[in-house]
């Protein structure tokens, strides 16, 4: 069955789906590049509808590239304008915690345009950004905050280039 974007309740707001993840309860979440984060709901008759996660403010997190389930049950979303963290068990109308670049805070996200992310074996979340290198944070820290403390790797400390398009950890634990 094909699902096309529409404006009616339960429809998919954007058909540009960049990532799909299941949460710990088995619900399917979609990262859409124009409609934000959507949850797939399956009714008892087998029909499918879509519910959309409320952004923290209009426009924030509407173009989402990646989703990552974290060990503590939270979900992180990489978007073109920052990183969102939310609890998939919360009501959809509850806003997400959103992190962006803050020029006055060196431990903020290095660049708002987050291209990819991966959860490493040591529970470190690595984020690749368009021109800020790689940001990282341990999954065990308080991520339900609008001011997550990120570490950074970039050309100033040995990274070959700052635009990092994707990330993956190999079997030896290297990125």
C-alpha positions as a printed Julia matrix, in Angstrom:
175×3 Matrix{Float64}:
  0.0    0.0    0.0
  1.27   3.48  -0.81
  0.94   6.37   1.64
  0.94   9.85   0.2
  1.32  13.08   2.16
 -1.86  14.89   3.1
 -3.35  17.44   5.47
 -6.06  15.28   7.05
 -5.63  13.88  10.59
 -3.79  10.57  10.5
 -2.15  11.19   7.16
  1.56  11.29   6.51
  2.64  14.95   6.44
  5.71  14.28   4.31
  6.59  11.27   2.15
 10.35  11.98   2.19
 11.34   9.35   4.77
 15.04   9.34   5.65
 15.09   6.83   8.53
 12.86   4.31  10.31
 13.35   3.03  13.88
 11.33   0.93  16.3
 11.16   2.02  19.94
 11.29  -0.33  22.94
  7.51  -0.85  22.77
  7.7   -1.9   19.1
  6.18   1.3   17.71
  7.61   2.42  14.35
  8.94   5.99  14.1
  9.76   7.83  10.88
 12.29  10.6   10.27
 10.79  12.74   7.53
 12.59  15.47   5.64
  9.86  18.08   5.83
  7.27  16.7    8.24
  9.36  16.1   11.34
  9.02  12.93  13.4
  6.05  10.65  12.83
  4.84   7.57  14.69
  3.07   4.8   12.76
 -0.13   3.64  14.47
 -1.75   0.36  13.46
 -5.43  -0.05  14.33
 -7.02  -3.4   15.25
 -8.45  -3.65  11.72
 -4.91  -3.35  10.29
 -5.31   0.18   8.98
 -2.33   2.48   9.38
 -2.33   6.12  10.42
  0.42   8.51  11.34
  0.77  10.68  14.43
  3.29  13.5   14.45
  5.56  14.57  17.3
  5.09  18.21  18.23
  8.2   20.31  17.6
  9.43  22.48  20.48
  8.64  25.53  18.35
  7.32  25.95  14.8
  9.85  24.88  12.19
 12.28  23.23  14.61
 13.11  19.66  13.72
 10.93  19.53  10.64
 13.67  18.11   8.39
 14.89  15.02  10.22
 17.59  12.77   8.78
 18.23  10.12  11.45
 16.66   8.55  14.53
 18.52   6.67  17.25
 17.04   4.63  20.1
 19.16   5.03  23.21
 19.77   2.43  25.93
 17.65   4.35  28.47
 14.59   4.3   26.17
 14.92   7.86  24.88
 15.01   8.64  21.18
 17.35  11.13  19.54
 16.66  12.79  16.19
 19.26  14.44  13.95
 17.8   17.33  11.97
 18.95  20.11   9.69
 18.51  22.6   12.53
 19.85  20.67  15.53
 19.27  17.59  17.65
 16.03  16.63  19.38
 15.67  14.21  22.3
 12.36  12.85  23.54
 10.75   9.98  25.39
  8.68   7.93  22.91
  6.3    6.97  25.74
  5.32  10.63  26.35
  2.26  12.19  24.76
  2.92  13.3   21.2
  1.88  16.84  22.1
  4.71  17.11  24.64
  7.52  19.11  22.99
 10.96  17.62  22.46
 14.14  18.9   24.06
 16.01  20.65  21.26
 19.72  21.48  21.06
 21.3   23.94  18.64
 24.57  25.78  18.23
 25.0   28.54  20.82
 27.89  30.91  20.12
 28.19  31.79  23.83
 28.44  28.12  24.93
 31.45  26.13  23.7
 29.89  22.83  24.77
 26.81  23.31  22.56
 26.31  21.55  19.25
 29.12  22.57  16.86
 26.82  22.97  13.83
 23.03  22.86  13.56
 23.04  20.76  10.38
 23.41  17.21  11.75
 23.88  14.66   8.96
 24.18  11.32  10.78
 24.6    9.72  14.18
 25.65   6.41  15.65
 25.57   4.82  19.08
 28.97   3.27  19.77
 29.58   0.15  21.85
 30.63   2.25  24.86
 27.24   4.11  24.73
 28.76   7.25  23.27
 26.52   8.97  20.75
 28.51  10.43  17.84
 26.96  13.09  15.61
 28.37  14.1   12.24
 27.75  17.69  11.24
 27.96  19.54   7.96
 30.92  21.76   8.89
 31.49  21.28  12.61
 33.24  17.92  12.59
 32.0   15.26  15.02
 30.15  15.99  18.26
 29.71  13.4   20.97
 27.93  12.81  24.26
 27.6    9.74  26.48
 24.12   8.18  26.43
 24.13   7.97  30.23
 24.12  11.77  30.71
 20.97  13.84  31.17
 19.77  14.2   27.6
 16.33  15.61  28.43
 17.7   19.12  28.36
 17.96  22.02  25.95
 21.61  22.44  26.92
 23.34  19.08  26.48
 27.11  19.26  27.0
 28.77  17.98  23.81
 32.42  17.16  23.19
 33.91  17.94  19.77
 36.41  16.57  17.26
 37.32  18.74  14.28
 40.26  19.77  12.09
 41.79  21.75  14.98
 42.41  18.53  16.92
 43.3   16.09  14.13
 40.14  15.33  12.15
 40.94  15.39   8.41
 37.88  17.44   7.41
 35.03  19.19   9.22
 32.13  18.15   6.95
 31.47  14.56   8.06
 28.7   12.93   6.02
 28.2    9.65   7.89
 29.42   7.6   10.83
 29.77   3.91  11.64
 31.7    1.99  14.28
 33.72  -1.03  13.13
 34.27  -4.26  15.08
 37.46  -2.83  16.62
 35.52   0.11  18.1
 36.91   2.71  15.69
 34.78   5.28  13.85
